[in-house]
Amino acid sequence: MEQIKPTLFGYGLTTKAIAKKLGGGCTFFDDNVTKAYTDEAGNHILPSALFDPEKSHLEVTTPSLRPDHPLIRSAKNLLSEYDYFAKAMPFSIWISGTNGKTTTTQMLTHLLAKRGALSGGNIGTPLAELDTSAPIWVLESSSFALHHTKTATPDIYLLLPITPDHLDWHETSEAYEADKLRPLLTMKEGELALIPKGLNIPKTHAYVVEYDSNAFIEAYFGLDSSQLRFKGAFLQDALLALAVVKVLFDEADYTLMNTFTLDAHRQEELNDAQGRLWVNDSKATNLDATIQAVKGYADRHIHLILGGDDKGVDLTPLFEVMAPLNLTLYTIGANSDRLLTLAKRYHVNAIASQTIQNAVKQIDQVHTLESVALLSPAAASFDQFNSYKHRGETFMALVKELKK
């Protein structure tokens, strides 16, 4: 790790962890500061406008600062968190994608825990808080962090399927895809990259395996999905985690994989007093997550609760998936009218529920042991709830109150 104390952009989780590791006394520049002050660790926190690139020898940015931010544009010696710890980083496996990054990072760490693996990055633990003497780091890597990373490189890079996201930050889907593929630019011969088929892969020295289905992953790595208890996107996450372990240690521990517990609000299954299945997938805040959830339960009639603040995204791919299915839609939240219009266009049976309370009541009247009630909103929750967690907890509480 560099001995010089860097200038830190953004007074956030990542940069504060770096300052703590360096014993404090660092200089931060932050947009939310109007008057300079010194914190309890002796760090100097200044307004962003006061940054002078001529007085800084090294800068490390919080991942979320946009490429066009004045601090980023004026910096002359800019590093990402990954770049800053590149020399101290042990064997590292980076995981990125639009959906499933956290789950796959958790799954792989679960499988490698007995070998001393630690997880960090976008999953919530800054690299500065990870033990550099650990044999393996499993890093959930956001497109923001990857964009700012120019020199650090993974030993294995696992990219999950991507769909356009964060376009307010990346501006175009092409730029988003390029940032997701950026690690390939610095990877060396003998290093492995698992990449979804069909992307515009840049010239790289890495050994690239392009996958397009669970069947391909099973055949290529010698795995058997029938031994796994997961469904839908989570089944592919589990297969990819197992594939990485198979490459590293030539083992596939299905029993251990099946002991992994998904986070709350991720296709969390609950049977009501009558034994009917309800699924809390409140964390499905974007289109692709809901598409994967719907596909996972497509073998039965789905009562789907959908809606919220969708931020204006194109919802037609979801309706194209729903149209041929045995499905009833219950719309809630701010985009309810838009959803009803699309439902009419695609001939999807839809009911205007407006609230999650109404939706659960309406589903309760028609739900059977052969169907599934699925909350998978494809939208943020802030129009009616404090968070996706609040939305999911409300849903679960309503289901638990249902009578026999």
C-alpha positions as CSV (number, residue, x, y, z in Angstrom):
1,M,0.0,0.0,0.0
2,E,1.2,3.5,-0.8
3,Q,2.9,5.3,2.2
4,I,1.7,8.7,1.2
5,K,-1.6,9.8,2.7
6,P,-4.0,10.3,-0.2
7,T,-6.5,13.1,-0.7
8,L,-9.9,11.5,-0.3
9,F,-12.9,12.4,-2.4
10,G,-16.3,12.0,-0.6
11,Y,-16.7,11.6,3.2
12,G,-18.2,8.1,3.0
13,L,-17.8,4.5,4.1
14,T,-15.0,3.6,1.7
15,T,-12.9,6.7,2.2
16,K,-13.4,6.9,6.0
17,A,-12.2,3.3,6.3
18,I,-9.0,4.2,4.4
19,A,-8.4,7.2,6.7
20,K,-8.9,5.0,9.7
21,K,-6.5,2.4,8.4
22,L,-3.9,5.3,8.0
23,G,-4.4,6.5,11.5
24,G,-6.5,9.6,10.6
25,G,-5.1,13.0,9.7
26,C,-6.3,12.7,6.1
27,T,-7.8,15.4,4.0
28,F,-11.3,14.9,2.5
29,F,-13.3,16.9,0.0
30,D,-17.0,16.5,0.1
31,D,-20.0,18.0,-1.7
32,N,-22.1,18.1,1.5
33,V,-19.7,20.3,3.4
34,T,-20.0,24.1,3.3
35,K,-17.6,24.9,6.1
36,A,-14.3,23.2,6.7
37,Y,-14.0,21.2,10.0
38,T,-11.9,18.5,11.7
39,D,-13.5,15.2,12.8
40,E,-12.7,13.2,15.9
41,A,-9.9,11.3,14.1
42,G,-8.1,14.4,13.1
43,N,-9.2,14.3,9.5
44,H,-9.8,17.6,7.7
45,I,-13.1,17.8,5.9
46,L,-13.4,20.5,3.3
47,P,-15.9,21.7,0.6
48,S,-15.3,20.1,-2.8
49,A,-14.8,23.5,-4.4
50,L,-11.6,24.0,-2.3
51,F,-9.7,21.1,-3.9
52,D,-6.5,22.3,-5.6
53,P,-5.0,19.5,-7.8
54,E,-1.6,21.2,-7.7
55,K,-1.4,20.6,-4.0
56,S,-2.3,16.9,-4.1
57,H,0.0,14.0,-5.0
58,L,-2.5,11.2,-4.9
59,E,-6.3,11.0,-4.8
60,V,-8.7,8.2,-3.9
61,T,-12.4,8.5,-4.7
62,T,-15.5,7.1,-3.2
63,P,-17.0,4.9,-6.0
64,S,-20.2,6.9,-6.5
65,L,-18.7,10.1,-7.8
66,R,-19.7,10.5,-11.4
67,P,-17.1,10.7,-14.2
68,D,-18.1,14.3,-14.9
69,H,-17.8,15.4,-11.3
70,P,-15.5,18.4,-10.9
71,L,-13.3,16.5,-8.4
72,I,-12.9,13.6,-10.8
73,R,-12.2,15.8,-13.8
74,S,-9.6,17.9,-12.0
75,A,-7.7,15.1,-10.3
76,K,-4.3,14.3,-11.8
77,N,-3.4,11.2,-9.7
78,L,-6.7,9.5,-9.2
79,L,-7.0,5.9,-7.9
80,S,-10.0,3.8,-7.1
81,E,-10.2,1.9,-3.8
82,Y,-9.2,-1.2,-5.8
83,D,-6.2,0.6,-7.3
84,Y,-5.1,1.9,-3.9
85,F,-5.0,-1.6,-2.4
86,A,-3.8,-3.4,-5.6
87,K,-0.3,-4.2,-4.2
88,A,-1.6,-5.5,-0.9
89,M,-4.6,-7.4,-2.4
90,P,-4.3,-11.2,-2.0
91,F,-5.7,-13.7,-4.6
92,S,-9.0,-11.9,-5.5
93,I,-12.2,-12.9,-7.2
94,W,-14.3,-10.0,-8.4
95,I,-18.0,-10.4,-9.0
96,S,-20.2,-8.0,-10.9
97,G,-23.4,-7.9,-12.9
98,T,-26.8,-6.1,-12.8
99,N,-28.5,-8.4,-10.4
100,G,-27.3,-11.2,-8.1
101,K,-23.9,-9.7,-7.2
102,T,-24.5,-9.8,-3.5
103,T,-26.0,-13.2,-3.5
104,T,-23.3,-14.7,-5.6
105,T,-20.6,-13.1,-3.5
106,Q,-22.2,-14.5,-0.4
107,M,-22.6,-17.9,-1.9
108,L,-18.9,-18.1,-3.1
109,T,-17.7,-16.8,0.3
110,H,-19.9,-19.5,2.0
111,L,-18.2,-22.2,-0.1
112,L,-14.7,-20.8,0.5
113,A,-15.0,-19.8,4.1
114,K,-13.2,-23.0,5.2
115,R,-10.3,-21.8,3.1
116,G,-10.1,-18.4,4.8
117,A,-11.9,-16.3,2.2
118,L,-13.2,-12.9,3.1
119,S,-15.8,-10.8,1.3
120,G,-15.9,-7.1,0.8
121,G,-16.4,-4.3,-1.7
122,N,-19.9,-3.2,-2.6
123,I,-21.3,-5.9,-0.2
124,G,-20.7,-3.4,2.6
125,T,-17.2,-4.1,3.9
126,P,-14.6,-1.6,2.5
127,L,-11.3,-3.1,1.3
128,A,-9.5,-1.1,4.0
129,E,-11.3,-3.3,6.6
130,L,-10.3,-6.6,5.0
131,D,-7.3,-8.6,6.3
132,T,-4.6,-8.5,3.7
133,S,-3.1,-11.7,5.1
134,A,-6.3,-13.6,4.2
135,P,-5.7,-16.0,1.3
136,I,-8.7,-15.0,-0.8
137,W,-10.8,-11.8,-1.2
138,V,-14.2,-12.2,-2.8
139,L,-15.2,-8.7,-3.9
140,E,-18.6,-7.5,-5.0
141,S,-17.7,-5.0,-7.6
142,S,-20.1,-2.2,-8.7
143,S,-19.9,-0.6,-12.1
144,F,-19.0,2.7,-10.4
145,A,-15.9,1.1,-8.7
146,L,-14.9,-0.7,-12.0
147,H,-15.2,2.6,-13.9
148,H,-12.6,4.3,-11.7
149,T,-10.3,1.3,-11.6
150,K,-7.4,1.5,-14.0
151,T,-4.6,-0.7,-12.7
152,A,-5.9,-3.3,-10.2
153,T,-6.9,-6.7,-11.6
154,P,-8.7,-9.8,-10.4
155,D,-7.3,-13.3,-10.5
156,I,-10.8,-14.5,-11.5
157,Y,-13.6,-12.2,-12.8
158,L,-17.2,-13.4,-12.7
159,L,-19.6,-11.2,-14.5
160,L,-23.3,-12.1,-14.1
161,P,-25.8,-11.2,-16.8
162,I,-26.3,-7.5,-17.3
163,T,-29.1,-5.3,-18.5
164,P,-28.9,-1.5,-18.8
165,D,-28.8,0.1,-15.3
166,H,-27.6,3.3,-13.6
167,L,-27.9,5.1,-17.0
168,D,-28.1,8.4,-15.1
169,W,-24.5,7.7,-14.1
170,H,-23.1,5.9,-17.1
171,E,-25.2,7.9,-19.6
172,T,-25.4,5.0,-22.2
173,S,-25.9,1.3,-22.1
174,E,-22.7,0.9,-24.1
175,A,-20.7,2.8,-21.4
176,Y,-22.3,0.7,-18.7
177,E,-21.4,-2.5,-20.5
178,A,-17.8,-1.2,-21.1
179,D,-17.3,-0.5,-17.4
180,K,-18.6,-4.0,-16.5
181,L,-16.0,-5.5,-18.9
182,R,-13.2,-3.1,-17.8
183,P,-11.4,-5.7,-15.6
184,L,-10.6,-7.7,-18.8
185,L,-8.3,-4.8,-19.9
186,T,-5.8,-5.4,-17.1
187,M,-6.1,-9.2,-16.6
188,K,-3.1,-11.4,-17.4
189,E,-2.5,-14.7,-19.2
190,G,-3.8,-17.6,-17.1
191,E,-6.4,-15.5,-15.3
192,L,-10.1,-16.6,-15.8
193,A,-13.0,-14.5,-16.8
194,L,-16.6,-15.9,-16.8
195,I,-18.7,-13.6,-19.0
196,P,-22.2,-13.8,-20.4
197,K,-22.3,-14.6,-24.1
198,G,-23.1,-11.8,-26.5
199,L,-21.2,-8.9,-25.0
200,N,-18.6,-6.7,-26.8
201,I,-15.6,-8.3,-25.2
202,P,-12.4,-6.1,-25.4
203,K,-9.0,-7.5,-26.3
204,T,-7.7,-9.3,-23.2
205,H,-5.0,-11.7,-22.1
206,A,-7.4,-13.4,-19.7
207,Y,-8.9,-16.8,-20.5
208,V,-12.5,-16.0,-21.3
209,V,-15.3,-18.5,-20.9
210,E,-18.6,-17.2,-22.3
211,Y,-21.7,-18.8,-20.9
212,D,-25.3,-18.5,-22.1
213,S,-27.3,-21.0,-20.0
214,N,-27.3,-23.2,-16.9
215,A,-26.9,-26.2,-19.2
216,F,-23.6,-24.7,-20.6
217,I,-22.2,-24.0,-17.1
218,E,-23.1,-27.6,-16.0
219,A,-21.5,-29.2,-19.1
220,Y,-18.4,-27.0,-19.2
221,F,-17.5,-27.3,-15.4
222,G,-19.0,-30.8,-14.8
223,L,-21.8,-29.7,-12.5
224,D,-25.2,-31.1,-11.8
225,S,-28.0,-28.5,-11.1
226,S,-30.4,-31.3,-10.0
227,Q,-28.5,-31.5,-6.7
228,L,-29.2,-27.9,-5.9
229,R,-32.3,-26.6,-4.1
230,F,-32.3,-23.1,-5.7
231,K,-34.5,-21.8,-8.5
232,G,-34.4,-19.2,-11.2
233,A,-31.6,-16.7,-11.1
234,F,-30.4,-18.1,-7.8
235,L,-29.8,-21.4,-9.4
236,Q,-27.5,-19.8,-11.9
237,D,-25.8,-17.8,-9.1
238,A,-25.2,-21.1,-7.2
239,L,-23.8,-22.9,-10.4
240,L,-21.4,-20.0,-11.1
241,A,-20.2,-20.0,-7.5
242,L,-19.6,-23.7,-7.7
243,A,-17.9,-23.3,-11.1
244,V,-15.3,-21.0,-9.5
245,V,-14.6,-23.4,-6.7
246,K,-14.4,-26.3,-9.2
247,V,-11.7,-24.3,-11.1
248,L,-9.7,-23.5,-8.0
249,F,-10.0,-26.7,-6.0
250,D,-11.7,-29.3,-8.2
251,E,-14.6,-29.8,-5.9
252,A,-18.3,-29.3,-6.0
253,D,-19.9,-29.4,-2.5
254,Y,-23.6,-29.4,-3.2
255,T,-24.5,-30.2,0.4
256,L,-22.6,-27.1,1.6
257,M,-24.1,-25.0,-1.2
258,N,-27.6,-26.1,-0.2
259,T,-27.0,-24.9,3.4
260,F,-26.7,-21.3,2.1
261,T,-29.6,-19.0,3.2
262,L,-30.7,-16.2,0.9
263,D,-31.0,-12.7,2.3
264,A,-34.4,-11.6,3.6
265,H,-36.7,-10.1,0.9
266,R,-35.1,-12.2,-1.9
267,Q,-37.6,-14.8,-3.0
268,E,-38.3,-15.5,0.6
269,E,-41.0,-18.2,0.7
270,L,-43.8,-18.3,3.3
271,N,-46.7,-20.6,3.7
272,D,-49.9,-19.1,5.2
273,A,-52.3,-20.8,7.6
274,Q,-53.9,-22.7,4.7
275,G,-50.6,-23.9,3.4
276,R,-50.6,-21.6,0.3
277,L,-47.3,-20.2,-0.9
278,W,-46.5,-16.5,-0.7
279,V,-43.1,-15.2,-1.9
280,N,-41.5,-12.0,-0.6
281,D,-39.2,-10.7,-3.4
282,S,-39.4,-7.0,-2.3
283,K,-35.7,-6.6,-3.0
284,A,-36.5,-7.0,-6.7
285,T,-36.3,-3.3,-7.4
286,N,-35.5,-3.5,-11.1
287,L,-36.9,-5.1,-14.2
288,D,-34.4,-8.0,-14.6
289,A,-34.8,-9.2,-11.0
290,T,-38.6,-9.4,-11.4
291,I,-38.3,-11.2,-14.8
292,Q,-36.1,-13.8,-13.2
293,A,-38.5,-14.2,-10.3
294,V,-41.5,-14.7,-12.6
295,K,-39.6,-17.2,-14.7
296,G,-38.7,-19.1,-11.5
297,Y,-42.4,-19.7,-10.7
298,A,-43.7,-20.0,-14.3
299,D,-44.8,-23.6,-13.7
300,R,-47.9,-22.5,-11.7
301,H,-50.5,-19.7,-11.7
302,I,-48.8,-16.5,-10.4
303,H,-50.6,-13.8,-8.5
304,L,-48.0,-11.0,-9.1
305,I,-47.9,-7.8,-7.0
306,L,-46.1,-5.2,-9.1
307,G,-45.4,-1.5,-8.9
308,G,-43.8,1.5,-7.2
309,D,-41.3,4.1,-8.4
310,D,-39.9,2.6,-11.6
311,K,-37.9,5.7,-12.5
312,G,-39.3,5.7,-16.0
313,V,-37.6,2.5,-17.2
314,D,-39.0,0.6,-20.2
315,L,-41.2,-2.1,-18.8
316,T,-42.1,-3.8,-22.0
317,P,-39.5,-6.7,-21.6
318,L,-41.3,-7.8,-18.4
319,F,-44.7,-7.7,-20.1
320,E,-43.4,-9.8,-23.0
321,V,-42.3,-12.4,-20.4
322,M,-45.7,-12.3,-18.6
323,A,-47.9,-12.3,-21.6
324,P,-47.8,-16.1,-22.3
325,L,-47.9,-17.1,-18.7
326,N,-50.8,-18.1,-16.4
327,L,-50.6,-14.9,-14.4
328,T,-52.8,-12.3,-12.7
329,L,-51.3,-8.9,-12.1
330,Y,-52.1,-6.7,-9.0
331,T,-50.8,-3.2,-9.5
332,I,-49.6,-0.9,-6.6
333,G,-47.8,2.3,-6.2
334,A,-47.0,5.3,-8.3
335,N,-46.8,3.6,-11.7
336,S,-50.0,1.7,-11.3
337,D,-51.8,3.5,-14.3
338,R,-48.8,2.8,-16.5
339,L,-48.8,-0.8,-15.5
340,L,-52.5,-1.2,-16.3
341,T,-52.0,0.4,-19.7
342,L,-49.2,-2.1,-20.5
343,A,-51.3,-5.0,-19.2
344,K,-54.1,-4.1,-21.5
345,R,-51.7,-3.8,-24.5
346,Y,-50.2,-7.2,-23.7
347,H,-53.5,-8.9,-22.7
348,V,-52.3,-9.6,-19.2
349,N,-55.1,-10.0,-16.7
350,A,-54.7,-7.1,-14.2
351,I,-56.3,-5.6,-11.1
352,A,-55.8,-2.1,-9.8
353,S,-55.0,-2.8,-6.2
354,Q,-53.3,0.6,-5.4
355,T,-51.9,-0.6,-2.1
356,I,-50.2,-3.8,-0.9
357,Q,-52.9,-4.3,1.7
358,N,-55.6,-4.4,-1.0
359,A,-53.5,-6.7,-3.1
360,V,-53.1,-9.3,-0.3
361,K,-56.8,-9.1,0.4
362,Q,-57.7,-9.6,-3.3
363,I,-55.2,-12.5,-3.7
364,D,-56.5,-14.2,-0.5
365,Q,-59.9,-14.6,-2.1
366,V,-58.6,-16.6,-5.1
367,H,-55.2,-18.1,-4.0
368,T,-55.0,-21.9,-4.0
369,L,-52.4,-24.5,-3.0
370,E,-51.6,-24.9,-6.7
371,S,-50.8,-21.1,-7.3
372,V,-48.2,-18.7,-5.9
373,A,-48.5,-15.2,-4.7
374,L,-45.4,-13.2,-5.6
375,L,-44.4,-9.7,-4.4
376,S,-41.7,-8.8,-7.0
377,P,-42.3,-5.1,-7.6
378,A,-39.7,-4.2,-10.3
379,A,-39.6,-0.8,-8.8
380,A,-38.2,1.2,-5.9
381,S,-40.4,1.5,-2.8
382,F,-40.1,5.1,-1.7
383,D,-43.5,6.1,-3.1
384,Q,-45.3,4.2,-0.4
385,F,-42.6,2.8,2.0
386,N,-39.4,3.7,3.7
387,S,-37.4,1.0,2.0
388,Y,-37.7,-2.3,0.1
389,K,-37.3,-3.9,3.6
390,H,-40.3,-2.0,5.0
391,R,-42.3,-3.1,1.9
392,G,-41.3,-6.7,2.4
393,E,-42.0,-6.7,6.1
394,T,-45.4,-5.2,5.5
395,F,-46.2,-7.9,3.0
396,M,-45.0,-10.7,5.3
397,A,-47.0,-9.3,8.3
398,L,-50.2,-9.2,6.2
399,V,-49.8,-12.8,5.1
400,K,-49.2,-14.0,8.6
401,E,-52.5,-12.3,9.7
402,L,-54.5,-14.3,7.2
403,K,-57.0,-16.7,8.8
404,K,-57.5,-20.4,7.9
